[in-house]
Amino acid sequence: MLYMSNLEEKRLRRGVMALSGTNALLRSIPPMEELLHERWALEFSHALGRGQVKNIIASALDEIRRDIRGGQRPELPLPELAELRSLSLLHSQAAPSLKSAVNATGVVIHTNLGRAPLASEALAAVNAVAGTYSNLEYSPEKGEREGRNAHVEGLIRRVTGAQAALAVNNNAAAVLLALSSIAAGREVVVSNGELVEIGDSFRIPEILAFSGAKMTAAGCTNSTRISDWRNAINENTAALLKVHPSNYRIEGFTASASREELAALSRDRGLVFMEDLGSGLLSPLNVPFAAREHPVKDALAAGADIVTFSGDKLLGGPQIGVIAGSKDLIDKMGRHQLMRAVRVDKMALAAFEATLRLYLAARQAEIPVVRMIELGAGVLRRKARRLLRVLREAAAKPGASGFSFSLVETEDAVGGGAFPADALSGFGVAVSSSSRSAESLAQALRTSCIPVISTVRDGQVVLHVRTLLDGDEKRIAAAFSQAL
Ligand SMILES: *Cc1c(COP(=O)(O)O)cnc(C)c1O
């Protein structure tokens, strides 16, 4: 035994296996110590730590023992089976949970898929400060502490025309901080038509309650006139709150008070007029229905004292929330106890500063969200033709028969609660298979190494090209090959 090589030992075990009953099979499972010295185990020890590798191998071996005791005959020689089962567990443990994905849904601002992909300038800015020390809360000129908001406040003021501005963790935090600071212990009037729920349980009535303010709902679902707002005001009212009806639209017989009317009413009664804009449009988009979404600048110009909006919706930057407007109110929010709990992290701040600078340089076409929303039919059709070619090539490989591909028109969407009722017309590639359902093909694409998220329509998988980024065609082809 002393000079027996690893290979000879494995062969010997195989022999034993052939003769054996359950006990012999169990005895021929390789010992842990031996497996831990295999090259693959040493490599995974680097990524996962030896302790974790040991635990994972142990659970693979337990599983094999259980199968054998349950009467199963192993499909492979046991050393190989142990290696295979361990490797499959190790691979799934070592893969990052949060990873890049291909958005082939045509929904540009897709909250489940990470909302806004960042512009390359924003990525570079993150890279420049993430691995080093920085002047995050420090003024090198003065040699003393300075708040992190200083890096973006001037830029926000320039793009929105606001007197003052504050960046926080996201727009939900912006609304909460603003209401807590303005109206805790007092009343806030909201229109019945704007008591919205956004995404995963952000509900205006609940946020209001959480901020310590009492809600007074004015008017009806489809109609809240300025007289309704006026009648809802009493001596304990602190603010009028207008909310962007992000993810729905009320059609038919409707009436609502204009911003100018609300601004005049709140001035007249000494109240704060606050507007939660949601999507943070900084400059008009070049799309047919652009007029339905108002830029932040317009809301402030029409007399809102405070506006709040997201950094990663139409603005196209990182996850951030902005509060912009009157200096007195913003200063008070900056000193509020909640501020510390909702402050922005340095990487988001770096990405946000770089994104704002693109707007100021009139280079917003370099922001992926803006570029994808504005893509015209000609470009989209060319993109779809190219994807069609790449996929046909991938499917020309052996074993890939029975697929058919075609160029199709698609209905894309802005997403992120902007323009909820306006589709963007786009192009894509429809895939169908003679041997496989569209759902099963869509699932195979989703679960490949780089997940590809598509839509299914009329029994076909549809890959929308509007939301594809550089290199995504190759990723889709790879996912496709893997799915075959
Ligand atoms: C999206 C949205 C929010 C929440 O913003 P987050 O940045 O996702 O926290 C709040 N209000 C409105 C009107 C929205 O559209």
The ligand as a Gaussian input file, in Angstrom:
#p B3LYP/6-31G(d) Opt

LIG

0 1
 C      -40.170000      55.623000      -7.445000
 C      -40.919000      56.557000      -6.624000
 C      -40.643000      56.655000      -5.244000
 C      -39.596000      55.805000      -4.567000
 O      -38.330000      56.140000      -5.032000
 P      -37.056000      55.184000      -4.722000
 O      -35.913000      55.940000      -5.301000
 O      -37.365000      53.907000      -5.407000
 O      -36.974000      55.039000      -3.263000
 C      -41.361000      57.567000      -4.509000
 N      -42.305000      58.340000      -5.077000
 C      -42.608000      58.274000      -6.410000
 C      -43.681000      59.166000      -6.972000
 C      -41.914000      57.369000      -7.223000
 O      -42.206000      57.306000      -8.525000

